[in-house]
Amino acid sequence: MQDKTITFSLEDDRENDMKKILTLVYDALKEKGYNPTNQIVGYILSEDPTYITTYNNARNLIRKIDRDELLQIMVKNYLGD
């Protein structure tokens, strides 16, 4: 039996969770006829939940995301860091 070390990153898991949530919220907004990008940006800037529809539980889902953490990840990914 070989002794192997398995590594994992909680940061990667958190990023994946946020991506899944944002995708679900984006899809719900699109299905309801909103411009998902504008609505999500409005929410991120204001933290006003009324930017997000309640359809498919999207409003409750997006509240699970820490906005500061999301912005950090977005900047990191945009800049390729």
Secondary structure as a PSIPRED ss2 file (coil, helix, strand):
# PSIPRED VFORMAT (PSIPRED V4.0)

   1 M C   1.000  0.000  0.000
   2 Q C   1.000  0.000  0.000
   3 D C   1.000  0.000  0.000
   4 K C   1.000  0.000  0.000
   5 T C   1.000  0.000  0.000
   6 I C   1.000  0.000  0.000
   7 T C   1.000  0.000  0.000
   8 F C   1.000  0.000  0.000
   9 S C   1.000  0.000  0.000
  10 L H   0.000  1.000  0.000
  11 E H   0.000  1.000  0.000
  12 D H   0.000  1.000  0.000
  13 D H   0.000  1.000  0.000
  14 R H   0.000  1.000  0.000
  15 E H   0.000  1.000  0.000
  16 N H   0.000  1.000  0.000
  17 D H   0.000  1.000  0.000
  18 M H   0.000  1.000  0.000
  19 K H   0.000  1.000  0.000
  20 K H   0.000  1.000  0.000
  21 I H   0.000  1.000  0.000
  22 L H   0.000  1.000  0.000
  23 T H   0.000  1.000  0.000
  24 L H   0.000  1.000  0.000
  25 V H   0.000  1.000  0.000
  26 Y H   0.000  1.000  0.000
  27 D H   0.000  1.000  0.000
  28 A H   0.000  1.000  0.000
  29 L H   0.000  1.000  0.000
  30 K H   0.000  1.000  0.000
  31 E H   0.000  1.000  0.000
  32 K C   1.000  0.000  0.000
  33 G C   1.000  0.000  0.000
  34 Y C   1.000  0.000  0.000
  35 N C   1.000  0.000  0.000
  36 P H   0.000  1.000  0.000
  37 T H   0.000  1.000  0.000
  38 N H   0.000  1.000  0.000
  39 Q H   0.000  1.000  0.000
  40 I H   0.000  1.000  0.000
  41 V H   0.000  1.000  0.000
  42 G H   0.000  1.000  0.000
  43 Y H   0.000  1.000  0.000
  44 I H   0.000  1.000  0.000
  45 L H   0.000  1.000  0.000
  46 S H   0.000  1.000  0.000
  47 E C   1.000  0.000  0.000
  48 D C   1.000  0.000  0.000
  49 P H   0.000  1.000  0.000
  50 T H   0.000  1.000  0.000
  51 Y H   0.000  1.000  0.000
  52 I C   1.000  0.000  0.000
  53 T C   1.000  0.000  0.000
  54 T C   1.000  0.000  0.000
  55 Y H   0.000  1.000  0.000
  56 N H   0.000  1.000  0.000
  57 N H   0.000  1.000  0.000
  58 A H   0.000  1.000  0.000
  59 R H   0.000  1.000  0.000
  60 N H   0.000  1.000  0.000
  61 L H   0.000  1.000  0.000
  62 I H   0.000  1.000  0.000
  63 R C   1.000  0.000  0.000
  64 K C   1.000  0.000  0.000
  65 I C   1.000  0.000  0.000
  66 D C   1.000  0.000  0.000
  67 R H   0.000  1.000  0.000
  68 D H   0.000  1.000  0.000
  69 E H   0.000  1.000  0.000
  70 L H   0.000  1.000  0.000
  71 L H   0.000  1.000  0.000
  72 Q H   0.000  1.000  0.000
  73 I H   0.000  1.000  0.000
  74 M H   0.000  1.000  0.000
  75 V H   0.000  1.000  0.000
  76 K H   0.000  1.000  0.000
  77 N H   0.000  1.000  0.000
  78 Y H   0.000  1.000  0.000
  79 L H   0.000  1.000  0.000
  80 G C   1.000  0.000  0.000
  81 D C   1.000  0.000  0.000
